[in-house]
Amino acid sequence: MDLSTHSVEVALSTPDGFLLQRIALNRMVTHFHRRNVKLIKLHINNKESLIGTTAFLAGFGIINDHYQEPVRLRKAVLHIDNPSKCFVSAPANYPEICCTSTLSEGKACKGDSGGPLFIKQNGRHIQVGITSHLAILPVCIVNFNNSVYTRVSAYIGWLLRATGIDFTKYNQS
């Protein structure tokens, strides 16, 4: 099976050149059979407040600060919180999501970047974020070290232009 990809990338920066966000989209050239892969819906409403929502992280990141790798995909239960919990003073349309969790619920860690952050809404899984980075320290297993995610709905317009997919119609199916 040919798994080559086409890549499209966007970088957002301030007028003085400070990089705010860099995201990339890889499109698989080979199409998978839909019976084997169920595609997740994307969150499209950038005005909807997600604060207070329970979210789930999936990833293959290390499971402790000794670089122990998992043997299978893992998940963590997170809580979407105010950006100040990630030490960010953010406007209402900020393109990032701050999540908190306890150690027993799980934490994002090295190797989880690029993975999905999703919620369950009306019985459906909706991807709201893409794992980006830890809030303050390069160590994962600290209760107060929260995690930051790129907000998917902030880039729906770019995703439409890059892929030609109208996610408002796709999400209805």
Chimera marker file (.cmm) of the C-alpha trace (Angstrom):
<marker_set name="trace">
<marker id="1" x="0.000" y="0.000" z="0.000" r="1" g="1" b="0" radius="0.5"/>
<marker id="2" x="1.382" y="3.390" z="-0.984" r="1" g="1" b="0" radius="0.5"/>
<marker id="3" x="1.197" y="5.736" z="2.016" r="1" g="1" b="0" radius="0.5"/>
<marker id="4" x="2.738" y="8.795" z="0.408" r="1" g="1" b="0" radius="0.5"/>
<marker id="5" x="1.244" y="12.133" z="1.420" r="1" g="1" b="0" radius="0.5"/>
<marker id="6" x="0.671" y="15.633" z="0.112" r="1" g="1" b="0" radius="0.5"/>
<marker id="7" x="1.361" y="18.320" z="2.685" r="1" g="1" b="0" radius="0.5"/>
<marker id="8" x="-0.144" y="21.787" z="3.080" r="1" g="1" b="0" radius="0.5"/>
<marker id="9" x="1.128" y="24.103" z="5.809" r="1" g="1" b="0" radius="0.5"/>
<marker id="10" x="0.166" y="27.458" z="7.318" r="1" g="1" b="0" radius="0.5"/>
<marker id="11" x="2.069" y="29.645" z="9.749" r="1" g="1" b="0" radius="0.5"/>
<marker id="12" x="0.486" y="32.566" z="11.554" r="1" g="1" b="0" radius="0.5"/>
<marker id="13" x="2.664" y="35.311" z="12.951" r="1" g="1" b="0" radius="0.5"/>
<marker id="14" x="2.453" y="38.774" z="14.427" r="1" g="1" b="0" radius="0.5"/>
<marker id="15" x="3.491" y="41.811" z="12.303" r="1" g="1" b="0" radius="0.5"/>
<marker id="16" x="6.940" y="41.736" z="13.940" r="1" g="1" b="0" radius="0.5"/>
<marker id="17" x="7.459" y="38.109" z="12.871" r="1" g="1" b="0" radius="0.5"/>
<marker id="18" x="6.745" y="36.301" z="16.162" r="1" g="1" b="0" radius="0.5"/>
<marker id="19" x="5.404" y="32.840" z="15.292" r="1" g="1" b="0" radius="0.5"/>
<marker id="20" x="1.988" y="32.253" z="16.882" r="1" g="1" b="0" radius="0.5"/>
<marker id="21" x="0.905" y="28.961" z="15.337" r="1" g="1" b="0" radius="0.5"/>
<marker id="22" x="2.182" y="26.524" z="12.763" r="1" g="1" b="0" radius="0.5"/>
<marker id="23" x="-0.066" y="23.742" z="11.589" r="1" g="1" b="0" radius="0.5"/>
<marker id="24" x="0.230" y="21.330" z="8.723" r="1" g="1" b="0" radius="0.5"/>
<marker id="25" x="-2.217" y="19.044" z="7.015" r="1" g="1" b="0" radius="0.5"/>
<marker id="26" x="-1.147" y="15.776" z="5.456" r="1" g="1" b="0" radius="0.5"/>
<marker id="27" x="-3.489" y="14.146" z="2.982" r="1" g="1" b="0" radius="0.5"/>
<marker id="28" x="-3.004" y="10.447" z="2.404" r="1" g="1" b="0" radius="0.5"/>
<marker id="29" x="-2.753" y="9.619" z="-1.277" r="1" g="1" b="0" radius="0.5"/>
<marker id="30" x="-4.102" y="6.118" z="-0.724" r="1" g="1" b="0" radius="0.5"/>
<marker id="31" x="-7.739" y="6.000" z="0.292" r="1" g="1" b="0" radius="0.5"/>
<marker id="32" x="-8.650" y="3.641" z="3.106" r="1" g="1" b="0" radius="0.5"/>
<marker id="33" x="-11.777" y="1.543" z="3.019" r="1" g="1" b="0" radius="0.5"/>
<marker id="34" x="-14.401" y="3.372" z="5.084" r="1" g="1" b="0" radius="0.5"/>
<marker id="35" x="-15.484" y="0.174" z="6.821" r="1" g="1" b="0" radius="0.5"/>
<marker id="36" x="-12.050" y="0.085" z="8.510" r="1" g="1" b="0" radius="0.5"/>
<marker id="37" x="-11.686" y="3.775" z="9.352" r="1" g="1" b="0" radius="0.5"/>
<marker id="38" x="-14.385" y="5.946" z="10.860" r="1" g="1" b="0" radius="0.5"/>
<marker id="39" x="-13.587" y="9.626" z="10.365" r="1" g="1" b="0" radius="0.5"/>
<marker id="40" x="-14.114" y="12.004" z="13.259" r="1" g="1" b="0" radius="0.5"/>
<marker id="41" x="-16.229" y="15.142" z="12.936" r="1" g="1" b="0" radius="0.5"/>
<marker id="42" x="-14.437" y="18.485" z="13.379" r="1" g="1" b="0" radius="0.5"/>
<marker id="43" x="-15.629" y="21.232" z="15.689" r="1" g="1" b="0" radius="0.5"/>
<marker id="44" x="-16.603" y="24.169" z="13.457" r="1" g="1" b="0" radius="0.5"/>
<marker id="45" x="-18.099" y="26.800" z="15.794" r="1" g="1" b="0" radius="0.5"/>
<marker id="46" x="-15.223" y="29.038" z="16.881" r="1" g="1" b="0" radius="0.5"/>
<marker id="47" x="-17.606" y="31.234" z="18.914" r="1" g="1" b="0" radius="0.5"/>
<marker id="48" x="-18.803" y="28.375" z="21.130" r="1" g="1" b="0" radius="0.5"/>
<marker id="49" x="-17.241" y="28.395" z="24.582" r="1" g="1" b="0" radius="0.5"/>
<marker id="50" x="-15.830" y="24.987" z="25.442" r="1" g="1" b="0" radius="0.5"/>
<marker id="51" x="-14.747" y="25.953" z="28.970" r="1" g="1" b="0" radius="0.5"/>
<marker id="52" x="-16.058" y="23.414" z="31.453" r="1" g="1" b="0" radius="0.5"/>
<marker id="53" x="-16.289" y="20.633" z="28.872" r="1" g="1" b="0" radius="0.5"/>
<marker id="54" x="-14.701" y="17.232" z="29.522" r="1" g="1" b="0" radius="0.5"/>
<marker id="55" x="-12.325" y="16.286" z="26.697" r="1" g="1" b="0" radius="0.5"/>
<marker id="56" x="-10.230" y="13.260" z="25.801" r="1" g="1" b="0" radius="0.5"/>
<marker id="57" x="-6.661" y="13.103" z="24.537" r="1" g="1" b="0" radius="0.5"/>
<marker id="58" x="-5.414" y="10.131" z="22.524" r="1" g="1" b="0" radius="0.5"/>
<marker id="59" x="-1.744" y="9.548" z="21.853" r="1" g="1" b="0" radius="0.5"/>
<marker id="60" x="1.428" y="7.517" z="21.927" r="1" g="1" b="0" radius="0.5"/>
<marker id="61" x="3.359" y="9.978" z="24.114" r="1" g="1" b="0" radius="0.5"/>
<marker id="62" x="5.748" y="8.799" z="26.793" r="1" g="1" b="0" radius="0.5"/>
<marker id="63" x="4.001" y="7.682" z="29.970" r="1" g="1" b="0" radius="0.5"/>
<marker id="64" x="6.441" y="9.185" z="32.474" r="1" g="1" b="0" radius="0.5"/>
<marker id="65" x="9.375" y="11.562" z="32.605" r="1" g="1" b="0" radius="0.5"/>
<marker id="66" x="11.817" y="8.654" z="32.210" r="1" g="1" b="0" radius="0.5"/>
<marker id="67" x="10.858" y="8.386" z="28.508" r="1" g="1" b="0" radius="0.5"/>
<marker id="68" x="8.995" y="5.083" z="28.931" r="1" g="1" b="0" radius="0.5"/>
<marker id="69" x="6.981" y="4.529" z="25.743" r="1" g="1" b="0" radius="0.5"/>
<marker id="70" x="3.507" y="2.955" z="25.743" r="1" g="1" b="0" radius="0.5"/>
<marker id="71" x="2.841" y="-0.329" z="23.973" r="1" g="1" b="0" radius="0.5"/>
<marker id="72" x="-0.578" y="0.823" z="22.713" r="1" g="1" b="0" radius="0.5"/>
<marker id="73" x="-2.585" y="3.978" z="22.135" r="1" g="1" b="0" radius="0.5"/>
<marker id="74" x="-3.461" y="5.693" z="25.402" r="1" g="1" b="0" radius="0.5"/>
<marker id="75" x="-6.078" y="8.224" z="26.428" r="1" g="1" b="0" radius="0.5"/>
<marker id="76" x="-6.422" y="10.855" z="29.122" r="1" g="1" b="0" radius="0.5"/>
<marker id="77" x="-9.477" y="12.602" z="30.549" r="1" g="1" b="0" radius="0.5"/>
<marker id="78" x="-9.006" y="16.378" z="30.464" r="1" g="1" b="0" radius="0.5"/>
<marker id="79" x="-11.032" y="19.454" z="31.353" r="1" g="1" b="0" radius="0.5"/>
<marker id="80" x="-11.177" y="22.468" z="29.045" r="1" g="1" b="0" radius="0.5"/>
<marker id="81" x="-10.397" y="25.442" z="31.238" r="1" g="1" b="0" radius="0.5"/>
<marker id="82" x="-9.733" y="29.157" z="31.152" r="1" g="1" b="0" radius="0.5"/>
<marker id="83" x="-6.564" y="30.080" z="29.206" r="1" g="1" b="0" radius="0.5"/>
<marker id="84" x="-5.164" y="31.657" z="32.383" r="1" g="1" b="0" radius="0.5"/>
<marker id="85" x="-4.700" y="28.102" z="33.749" r="1" g="1" b="0" radius="0.5"/>
<marker id="86" x="-2.045" y="27.731" z="31.033" r="1" g="1" b="0" radius="0.5"/>
<marker id="87" x="-0.572" y="31.119" z="31.926" r="1" g="1" b="0" radius="0.5"/>
<marker id="88" x="-2.022" y="32.829" z="28.868" r="1" g="1" b="0" radius="0.5"/>
<marker id="89" x="-3.895" y="36.122" z="28.782" r="1" g="1" b="0" radius="0.5"/>
<marker id="90" x="-6.093" y="35.476" z="25.766" r="1" g="1" b="0" radius="0.5"/>
<marker id="91" x="-8.830" y="37.269" z="23.826" r="1" g="1" b="0" radius="0.5"/>
<marker id="92" x="-12.177" y="35.523" z="23.227" r="1" g="1" b="0" radius="0.5"/>
<marker id="93" x="-11.194" y="34.263" z="19.746" r="1" g="1" b="0" radius="0.5"/>
<marker id="94" x="-7.829" y="32.841" z="20.878" r="1" g="1" b="0" radius="0.5"/>
<marker id="95" x="-6.797" y="29.901" z="18.638" r="1" g="1" b="0" radius="0.5"/>
<marker id="96" x="-5.671" y="27.663" z="21.506" r="1" g="1" b="0" radius="0.5"/>
<marker id="97" x="-7.398" y="25.568" z="24.170" r="1" g="1" b="0" radius="0.5"/>
<marker id="98" x="-6.074" y="25.100" z="27.711" r="1" g="1" b="0" radius="0.5"/>
<marker id="99" x="-6.766" y="21.764" z="29.423" r="1" g="1" b="0" radius="0.5"/>
<marker id="100" x="-6.269" y="20.718" z="33.021" r="1" g="1" b="0" radius="0.5"/>
<marker id="101" x="-6.215" y="17.244" z="34.552" r="1" g="1" b="0" radius="0.5"/>
<marker id="102" x="-5.030" y="15.326" z="37.570" r="1" g="1" b="0" radius="0.5"/>
<marker id="103" x="-2.218" y="12.795" z="37.383" r="1" g="1" b="0" radius="0.5"/>
<marker id="104" x="-4.700" y="9.919" z="37.730" r="1" g="1" b="0" radius="0.5"/>
<marker id="105" x="-6.756" y="11.237" z="34.763" r="1" g="1" b="0" radius="0.5"/>
<marker id="106" x="-3.633" y="11.434" z="32.593" r="1" g="1" b="0" radius="0.5"/>
<marker id="107" x="-1.512" y="14.163" z="31.073" r="1" g="1" b="0" radius="0.5"/>
<marker id="108" x="-0.227" y="15.073" z="27.633" r="1" g="1" b="0" radius="0.5"/>
<marker id="109" x="3.458" y="14.269" z="27.277" r="1" g="1" b="0" radius="0.5"/>
<marker id="110" x="6.302" y="14.164" z="24.759" r="1" g="1" b="0" radius="0.5"/>
<marker id="111" x="5.150" y="12.258" z="21.671" r="1" g="1" b="0" radius="0.5"/>
<marker id="112" x="1.475" y="13.253" z="21.972" r="1" g="1" b="0" radius="0.5"/>
<marker id="113" x="1.914" y="16.415" z="19.849" r="1" g="1" b="0" radius="0.5"/>
<marker id="114" x="-0.236" y="16.385" z="16.726" r="1" g="1" b="0" radius="0.5"/>
<marker id="115" x="-2.747" y="13.974" z="18.246" r="1" g="1" b="0" radius="0.5"/>
<marker id="116" x="-6.464" y="14.661" z="18.686" r="1" g="1" b="0" radius="0.5"/>
<marker id="117" x="-8.295" y="16.343" z="21.543" r="1" g="1" b="0" radius="0.5"/>
<marker id="118" x="-11.959" y="15.409" z="21.281" r="1" g="1" b="0" radius="0.5"/>
<marker id="119" x="-15.238" y="15.766" z="23.128" r="1" g="1" b="0" radius="0.5"/>
<marker id="120" x="-18.399" y="13.722" z="23.100" r="1" g="1" b="0" radius="0.5"/>
<marker id="121" x="-21.419" y="15.804" z="22.048" r="1" g="1" b="0" radius="0.5"/>
<marker id="122" x="-24.887" y="14.356" z="21.406" r="1" g="1" b="0" radius="0.5"/>
<marker id="123" x="-23.390" y="10.859" z="21.311" r="1" g="1" b="0" radius="0.5"/>
<marker id="124" x="-20.805" y="11.821" z="18.654" r="1" g="1" b="0" radius="0.5"/>
<marker id="125" x="-17.072" y="12.326" z="18.959" r="1" g="1" b="0" radius="0.5"/>
<marker id="126" x="-15.997" y="15.795" z="17.806" r="1" g="1" b="0" radius="0.5"/>
<marker id="127" x="-12.344" y="16.804" z="17.438" r="1" g="1" b="0" radius="0.5"/>
<marker id="128" x="-11.881" y="20.219" z="19.048" r="1" g="1" b="0" radius="0.5"/>
<marker id="129" x="-8.095" y="20.413" z="19.229" r="1" g="1" b="0" radius="0.5"/>
<marker id="130" x="-4.675" y="19.227" z="18.148" r="1" g="1" b="0" radius="0.5"/>
<marker id="131" x="-2.119" y="18.520" z="20.888" r="1" g="1" b="0" radius="0.5"/>
<marker id="132" x="0.460" y="21.310" z="20.891" r="1" g="1" b="0" radius="0.5"/>
<marker id="133" x="2.599" y="21.715" z="24.031" r="1" g="1" b="0" radius="0.5"/>
<marker id="134" x="2.816" y="21.733" z="27.819" r="1" g="1" b="0" radius="0.5"/>
<marker id="135" x="1.982" y="25.027" z="29.516" r="1" g="1" b="0" radius="0.5"/>
<marker id="136" x="5.113" y="25.769" z="31.531" r="1" g="1" b="0" radius="0.5"/>
<marker id="137" x="7.575" y="22.951" z="32.203" r="1" g="1" b="0" radius="0.5"/>
<marker id="138" x="9.150" y="20.310" z="29.962" r="1" g="1" b="0" radius="0.5"/>
<marker id="139" x="8.076" y="17.623" z="32.465" r="1" g="1" b="0" radius="0.5"/>
<marker id="140" x="4.713" y="15.892" z="32.195" r="1" g="1" b="0" radius="0.5"/>
<marker id="141" x="4.030" y="14.267" z="35.524" r="1" g="1" b="0" radius="0.5"/>
<marker id="142" x="3.319" y="17.438" z="37.521" r="1" g="1" b="0" radius="0.5"/>
<marker id="143" x="-0.245" y="18.245" z="38.579" r="1" g="1" b="0" radius="0.5"/>
<marker id="144" x="-0.048" y="21.961" z="37.770" r="1" g="1" b="0" radius="0.5"/>
<marker id="145" x="1.599" y="21.572" z="34.341" r="1" g="1" b="0" radius="0.5"/>
<marker id="146" x="-1.423" y="21.878" z="32.084" r="1" g="1" b="0" radius="0.5"/>
<marker id="147" x="-1.500" y="21.309" z="28.332" r="1" g="1" b="0" radius="0.5"/>
<marker id="148" x="-2.245" y="23.503" z="25.315" r="1" g="1" b="0" radius="0.5"/>
<marker id="149" x="-4.053" y="22.490" z="22.112" r="1" g="1" b="0" radius="0.5"/>
<marker id="150" x="-4.547" y="24.238" z="18.771" r="1" g="1" b="0" radius="0.5"/>
<marker id="151" x="-8.271" y="24.928" z="18.403" r="1" g="1" b="0" radius="0.5"/>
<marker id="152" x="-9.576" y="23.194" z="15.251" r="1" g="1" b="0" radius="0.5"/>
<marker id="153" x="-12.515" y="25.593" z="14.746" r="1" g="1" b="0" radius="0.5"/>
<marker id="154" x="-10.083" y="28.524" z="14.439" r="1" g="1" b="0" radius="0.5"/>
<marker id="155" x="-8.756" y="26.932" z="11.223" r="1" g="1" b="0" radius="0.5"/>
<marker id="156" x="-11.938" y="25.632" z="9.561" r="1" g="1" b="0" radius="0.5"/>
<marker id="157" x="-11.698" y="28.287" z="6.819" r="1" g="1" b="0" radius="0.5"/>
<marker id="158" x="-8.088" y="27.325" z="6.091" r="1" g="1" b="0" radius="0.5"/>
<marker id="159" x="-9.009" y="23.617" z="6.114" r="1" g="1" b="0" radius="0.5"/>
<marker id="160" x="-11.776" y="24.302" z="3.569" r="1" g="1" b="0" radius="0.5"/>
<marker id="161" x="-9.325" y="26.147" z="1.291" r="1" g="1" b="0" radius="0.5"/>
<marker id="162" x="-6.611" y="23.486" z="1.703" r="1" g="1" b="0" radius="0.5"/>
<marker id="163" x="-8.830" y="20.418" z="1.236" r="1" g="1" b="0" radius="0.5"/>
<marker id="164" x="-11.936" y="21.620" z="-0.580" r="1" g="1" b="0" radius="0.5"/>
<marker id="165" x="-14.064" y="19.905" z="2.107" r="1" g="1" b="0" radius="0.5"/>
<marker id="166" x="-16.990" y="21.869" z="3.513" r="1" g="1" b="0" radius="0.5"/>
<marker id="167" x="-16.984" y="20.579" z="7.089" r="1" g="1" b="0" radius="0.5"/>
<marker id="168" x="-20.389" y="22.120" z="7.842" r="1" g="1" b="0" radius="0.5"/>
<marker id="169" x="-21.879" y="19.647" z="5.325" r="1" g="1" b="0" radius="0.5"/>
<marker id="170" x="-19.551" y="16.776" z="6.269" r="1" g="1" b="0" radius="0.5"/>
<marker id="171" x="-20.459" y="17.057" z="9.970" r="1" g="1" b="0" radius="0.5"/>
<marker id="172" x="-24.162" y="16.538" z="9.162" r="1" g="1" b="0" radius="0.5"/>
<marker id="173" x="-23.584" y="12.996" z="7.862" r="1" g="1" b="0" radius="0.5"/>
<link id1="1" id2="2" r="1" g="1" b="0" radius="0.2"/>
<link id1="2" id2="3" r="1" g="1" b="0" radius="0.2"/>
<link id1="3" id2="4" r="1" g="1" b="0" radius="0.2"/>
<link id1="4" id2="5" r="1" g="1" b="0" radius="0.2"/>
<link id1="5" id2="6" r="1" g="1" b="0" radius="0.2"/>
<link id1="6" id2="7" r="1" g="1" b="0" radius="0.2"/>
<link id1="7" id2="8" r="1" g="1" b="0" radius="0.2"/>
<link id1="8" id2="9" r="1" g="1" b="0" radius="0.2"/>
<link id1="9" id2="10" r="1" g="1" b="0" radius="0.2"/>
<link id1="10" id2="11" r="1" g="1" b="0" radius="0.2"/>
<link id1="11" id2="12" r="1" g="1" b="0" radius="0.2"/>
<link id1="12" id2="13" r="1" g="1" b="0" radius="0.2"/>
<link id1="13" id2="14" r="1" g="1" b="0" radius="0.2"/>
<link id1="14" id2="15" r="1" g="1" b="0" radius="0.2"/>
<link id1="15" id2="16" r="1" g="1" b="0" radius="0.2"/>
<link id1="16" id2="17" r="1" g="1" b="0" radius="0.2"/>
<link id1="17" id2="18" r="1" g="1" b="0" radius="0.2"/>
<link id1="18" id2="19" r="1" g="1" b="0" radius="0.2"/>
<link id1="19" id2="20" r="1" g="1" b="0" radius="0.2"/>
<link id1="20" id2="21" r="1" g="1" b="0" radius="0.2"/>
<link id1="21" id2="22" r="1" g="1" b="0" radius="0.2"/>
<link id1="22" id2="23" r="1" g="1" b="0" radius="0.2"/>
<link id1="23" id2="24" r="1" g="1" b="0" radius="0.2"/>
<link id1="24" id2="25" r="1" g="1" b="0" radius="0.2"/>
<link id1="25" id2="26" r="1" g="1" b="0" radius="0.2"/>
<link id1="26" id2="27" r="1" g="1" b="0" radius="0.2"/>
<link id1="27" id2="28" r="1" g="1" b="0" radius="0.2"/>
<link id1="28" id2="29" r="1" g="1" b="0" radius="0.2"/>
<link id1="29" id2="30" r="1" g="1" b="0" radius="0.2"/>
<link id1="30" id2="31" r="1" g="1" b="0" radius="0.2"/>
<link id1="31" id2="32" r="1" g="1" b="0" radius="0.2"/>
<link id1="32" id2="33" r="1" g="1" b="0" radius="0.2"/>
<link id1="33" id2="34" r="1" g="1" b="0" radius="0.2"/>
<link id1="34" id2="35" r="1" g="1" b="0" radius="0.2"/>
<link id1="35" id2="36" r="1" g="1" b="0" radius="0.2"/>
<link id1="36" id2="37" r="1" g="1" b="0" radius="0.2"/>
<link id1="37" id2="38" r="1" g="1" b="0" radius="0.2"/>
<link id1="38" id2="39" r="1" g="1" b="0" radius="0.2"/>
<link id1="39" id2="40" r="1" g="1" b="0" radius="0.2"/>
<link id1="40" id2="41" r="1" g="1" b="0" radius="0.2"/>
<link id1="41" id2="42" r="1" g="1" b="0" radius="0.2"/>
<link id1="42" id2="43" r="1" g="1" b="0" radius="0.2"/>
<link id1="43" id2="44" r="1" g="1" b="0" radius="0.2"/>
<link id1="44" id2="45" r="1" g="1" b="0" radius="0.2"/>
<link id1="45" id2="46" r="1" g="1" b="0" radius="0.2"/>
<link id1="46" id2="47" r="1" g="1" b="0" radius="0.2"/>
<link id1="47" id2="48" r="1" g="1" b="0" radius="0.2"/>
<link id1="48" id2="49" r="1" g="1" b="0" radius="0.2"/>
<link id1="49" id2="50" r="1" g="1" b="0" radius="0.2"/>
<link id1="50" id2="51" r="1" g="1" b="0" radius="0.2"/>
<link id1="51" id2="52" r="1" g="1" b="0" radius="0.2"/>
<link id1="52" id2="53" r="1" g="1" b="0" radius="0.2"/>
<link id1="53" id2="54" r="1" g="1" b="0" radius="0.2"/>
<link id1="54" id2="55" r="1" g="1" b="0" radius="0.2"/>
<link id1="55" id2="56" r="1" g="1" b="0" radius="0.2"/>
<link id1="56" id2="57" r="1" g="1" b="0" radius="0.2"/>
<link id1="57" id2="58" r="1" g="1" b="0" radius="0.2"/>
<link id1="58" id2="59" r="1" g="1" b="0" radius="0.2"/>
<link id1="59" id2="60" r="1" g="1" b="0" radius="0.2"/>
<link id1="60" id2="61" r="1" g="1" b="0" radius="0.2"/>
<link id1="61" id2="62" r="1" g="1" b="0" radius="0.2"/>
<link id1="62" id2="63" r="1" g="1" b="0" radius="0.2"/>
<link id1="63" id2="64" r="1" g="1" b="0" radius="0.2"/>
<link id1="64" id2="65" r="1" g="1" b="0" radius="0.2"/>
<link id1="65" id2="66" r="1" g="1" b="0" radius="0.2"/>
<link id1="66" id2="67" r="1" g="1" b="0" radius="0.2"/>
<link id1="67" id2="68" r="1" g="1" b="0" radius="0.2"/>
<link id1="68" id2="69" r="1" g="1" b="0" radius="0.2"/>
<link id1="69" id2="70" r="1" g="1" b="0" radius="0.2"/>
<link id1="70" id2="71" r="1" g="1" b="0" radius="0.2"/>
<link id1="71" id2="72" r="1" g="1" b="0" radius="0.2"/>
<link id1="72" id2="73" r="1" g="1" b="0" radius="0.2"/>
<link id1="73" id2="74" r="1" g="1" b="0" radius="0.2"/>
<link id1="74" id2="75" r="1" g="1" b="0" radius="0.2"/>
<link id1="75" id2="76" r="1" g="1" b="0" radius="0.2"/>
<link id1="76" id2="77" r="1" g="1" b="0" radius="0.2"/>
<link id1="77" id2="78" r="1" g="1" b="0" radius="0.2"/>
<link id1="78" id2="79" r="1" g="1" b="0" radius="0.2"/>
<link id1="79" id2="80" r="1" g="1" b="0" radius="0.2"/>
<link id1="80" id2="81" r="1" g="1" b="0" radius="0.2"/>
<link id1="81" id2="82" r="1" g="1" b="0" radius="0.2"/>
<link id1="82" id2="83" r="1" g="1" b="0" radius="0.2"/>
<link id1="83" id2="84" r="1" g="1" b="0" radius="0.2"/>
<link id1="84" id2="85" r="1" g="1" b="0" radius="0.2"/>
<link id1="85" id2="86" r="1" g="1" b="0" radius="0.2"/>
<link id1="86" id2="87" r="1" g="1" b="0" radius="0.2"/>
<link id1="87" id2="88" r="1" g="1" b="0" radius="0.2"/>
<link id1="88" id2="89" r="1" g="1" b="0" radius="0.2"/>
<link id1="89" id2="90" r="1" g="1" b="0" radius="0.2"/>
<link id1="90" id2="91" r="1" g="1" b="0" radius="0.2"/>
<link id1="91" id2="92" r="1" g="1" b="0" radius="0.2"/>
<link id1="92" id2="93" r="1" g="1" b="0" radius="0.2"/>
<link id1="93" id2="94" r="1" g="1" b="0" radius="0.2"/>
<link id1="94" id2="95" r="1" g="1" b="0" radius="0.2"/>
<link id1="95" id2="96" r="1" g="1" b="0" radius="0.2"/>
<link id1="96" id2="97" r="1" g="1" b="0" radius="0.2"/>
<link id1="97" id2="98" r="1" g="1" b="0" radius="0.2"/>
<link id1="98" id2="99" r="1" g="1" b="0" radius="0.2"/>
<link id1="99" id2="100" r="1" g="1" b="0" radius="0.2"/>
<link id1="100" id2="101" r="1" g="1" b="0" radius="0.2"/>
<link id1="101" id2="102" r="1" g="1" b="0" radius="0.2"/>
<link id1="102" id2="103" r="1" g="1" b="0" radius="0.2"/>
<link id1="103" id2="104" r="1" g="1" b="0" radius="0.2"/>
<link id1="104" id2="105" r="1" g="1" b="0" radius="0.2"/>
<link id1="105" id2="106" r="1" g="1" b="0" radius="0.2"/>
<link id1="106" id2="107" r="1" g="1" b="0" radius="0.2"/>
<link id1="107" id2="108" r="1" g="1" b="0" radius="0.2"/>
<link id1="108" id2="109" r="1" g="1" b="0" radius="0.2"/>
<link id1="109" id2="110" r="1" g="1" b="0" radius="0.2"/>
<link id1="110" id2="111" r="1" g="1" b="0" radius="0.2"/>
<link id1="111" id2="112" r="1" g="1" b="0" radius="0.2"/>
<link id1="112" id2="113" r="1" g="1" b="0" radius="0.2"/>
<link id1="113" id2="114" r="1" g="1" b="0" radius="0.2"/>
<link id1="114" id2="115" r="1" g="1" b="0" radius="0.2"/>
<link id1="115" id2="116" r="1" g="1" b="0" radius="0.2"/>
<link id1="116" id2="117" r="1" g="1" b="0" radius="0.2"/>
<link id1="117" id2="118" r="1" g="1" b="0" radius="0.2"/>
<link id1="118" id2="119" r="1" g="1" b="0" radius="0.2"/>
<link id1="119" id2="120" r="1" g="1" b="0" radius="0.2"/>
<link id1="120" id2="121" r="1" g="1" b="0" radius="0.2"/>
<link id1="121" id2="122" r="1" g="1" b="0" radius="0.2"/>
<link id1="122" id2="123" r="1" g="1" b="0" radius="0.2"/>
<link id1="123" id2="124" r="1" g="1" b="0" radius="0.2"/>
<link id1="124" id2="125" r="1" g="1" b="0" radius="0.2"/>
<link id1="125" id2="126" r="1" g="1" b="0" radius="0.2"/>
<link id1="126" id2="127" r="1" g="1" b="0" radius="0.2"/>
<link id1="127" id2="128" r="1" g="1" b="0" radius="0.2"/>
<link id1="128" id2="129" r="1" g="1" b="0" radius="0.2"/>
<link id1="129" id2="130" r="1" g="1" b="0" radius="0.2"/>
<link id1="130" id2="131" r="1" g="1" b="0" radius="0.2"/>
<link id1="131" id2="132" r="1" g="1" b="0" radius="0.2"/>
<link id1="132" id2="133" r="1" g="1" b="0" radius="0.2"/>
<link id1="133" id2="134" r="1" g="1" b="0" radius="0.2"/>
<link id1="134" id2="135" r="1" g="1" b="0" radius="0.2"/>
<link id1="135" id2="136" r="1" g="1" b="0" radius="0.2"/>
<link id1="136" id2="137" r="1" g="1" b="0" radius="0.2"/>
<link id1="137" id2="138" r="1" g="1" b="0" radius="0.2"/>
<link id1="138" id2="139" r="1" g="1" b="0" radius="0.2"/>
<link id1="139" id2="140" r="1" g="1" b="0" radius="0.2"/>
<link id1="140" id2="141" r="1" g="1" b="0" radius="0.2"/>
<link id1="141" id2="142" r="1" g="1" b="0" radius="0.2"/>
<link id1="142" id2="143" r="1" g="1" b="0" radius="0.2"/>
<link id1="143" id2="144" r="1" g="1" b="0" radius="0.2"/>
<link id1="144" id2="145" r="1" g="1" b="0" radius="0.2"/>
<link id1="145" id2="146" r="1" g="1" b="0" radius="0.2"/>
<link id1="146" id2="147" r="1" g="1" b="0" radius="0.2"/>
<link id1="147" id2="148" r="1" g="1" b="0" radius="0.2"/>
<link id1="148" id2="149" r="1" g="1" b="0" radius="0.2"/>
<link id1="149" id2="150" r="1" g="1" b="0" radius="0.2"/>
<link id1="150" id2="151" r="1" g="1" b="0" radius="0.2"/>
<link id1="151" id2="152" r="1" g="1" b="0" radius="0.2"/>
<link id1="152" id2="153" r="1" g="1" b="0" radius="0.2"/>
<link id1="153" id2="154" r="1" g="1" b="0" radius="0.2"/>
<link id1="154" id2="155" r="1" g="1" b="0" radius="0.2"/>
<link id1="155" id2="156" r="1" g="1" b="0" radius="0.2"/>
<link id1="156" id2="157" r="1" g="1" b="0" radius="0.2"/>
<link id1="157" id2="158" r="1" g="1" b="0" radius="0.2"/>
<link id1="158" id2="159" r="1" g="1" b="0" radius="0.2"/>
<link id1="159" id2="160" r="1" g="1" b="0" radius="0.2"/>
<link id1="160" id2="161" r="1" g="1" b="0" radius="0.2"/>
<link id1="161" id2="162" r="1" g="1" b="0" radius="0.2"/>
<link id1="162" id2="163" r="1" g="1" b="0" radius="0.2"/>
<link id1="163" id2="164" r="1" g="1" b="0" radius="0.2"/>
<link id1="164" id2="165" r="1" g="1" b="0" radius="0.2"/>
<link id1="165" id2="166" r="1" g="1" b="0" radius="0.2"/>
<link id1="166" id2="167" r="1" g="1" b="0" radius="0.2"/>
<link id1="167" id2="168" r="1" g="1" b="0" radius="0.2"/>
<link id1="168" id2="169" r="1" g="1" b="0" radius="0.2"/>
<link id1="169" id2="170" r="1" g="1" b="0" radius="0.2"/>
<link id1="170" id2="171" r="1" g="1" b="0" radius="0.2"/>
<link id1="171" id2="172" r="1" g="1" b="0" radius="0.2"/>
<link id1="172" id2="173" r="1" g="1" b="0" radius="0.2"/>
</marker_set>
